[in-house]
């Protein structure tokens, strides 16, 4: 099997377009995340999805709790507002100077079921912590973000200075070379994508990839880390979509 660190631009994982995925991606990129039906239909048109298909998808998304509808305006539900917050954090993290300390979270709760354990693992991963061994999670203390209030019910947080060399420890906790290789392949794919559907699917993959960026201090990263170029490319694309939306409004 080919190592992900050597992916070519045409080997990156791109999910197929659907009316639901396009609508969600459009709204996730907006602040506030809401649009009238006619604007959603018009925004999806460049991707070859018919208006009737979009309207049917909107009805299903409201019924499923993905969207809330007020008159003719559709808005992300509270559950998806949390997803938007995670996406915004991935695109615009808030690192701080690193003094060498590490965050350590030790899971102390026992007797939890598989679903609860999986939910906790997902939550810790979203905080960009990595598991050193079962129940012990680490990351450099270089991010400005509070830990959830309810985390104290199941785990204890500490500040630590591991004995292992920091760069080696980081490389053991995260697949840094693999992440960087996929990131560079995505950048190459973005450069080659010109049609709206191709660009849309490429940047959707960019956002998914940024969600897995550990946002480590620069001194712990491999050379030519593609995190910032990916964020800059996505920020340019967001501005492009916003300009197109404003242009559609002016043409009304």
C-alpha positions, 0 to 999 in steps of 0.5 A: 500500500502506498504510504500517505506521506507520498500521496499524489494530488489525484490520490486524495480522498474526495467525497462525492457531492450531494445536495445536503453536503453542499448546503451544509458546507455553504452554511458552515462557512457563513456567519451567521449561518443562514440563508433564504431558500432562493439563495441556497438554491442559487448557491448550489446551482453551479454544482449541477444540482437542480433546485427541486433536489435542493428543496427536497434536501432542505425539507429532509434536513429540517425533519432530521434536525440539521436545520431550523426554518423560520419563514423562508430562511434556513439556519444551522441547528444548535448541534451543527453550530457546534460543528461550525465552531470546531471548523472555525477553530480548525481554520483559525486556531489560537496558538500561544508561545510555547514554554515547554510545558505539556497539557496532560489529561488523565481519565479517572472515571470507571465503569463507563459503557462503550458509548461513553468511552467512545464519546470521551475519546472523541471529545479529547481528540477534538481538543487536539490531545493525543493518547499516550497510553490508555487513559492518559492524553497529552499535547504541548500547552500552546493553545488558547482554549479552555477545557470543557467544564464537564471534563472534570467529572471524568478526568483530571488535568495536569501540567507536565514536563515529560522526560522524553525529547519533545520532538520525538514524543510529538512524532510518536503521538501524531502521524505528522509525516502522513498528515503533511503528505496528505496536506501537500497533496491537497494543496496540489489538488486545489491548484489544479481544480478550476470547475466549481464542483472540483474546487468545492470538493477539494476545499471540503477535504481541506477543512476535514484535514485541518480538523486533524491538525494537532497545531503543534509548536513550530519547533516540533513539526517536520520541515515544510509543514502545510498547515498554514498554506492550507488555512490561507488557501481555504480563507481565500476560497471563503472570501471568493464564495462571499464575493460571489454571494454579494454579487448575486445579491447585487444582481437581484 
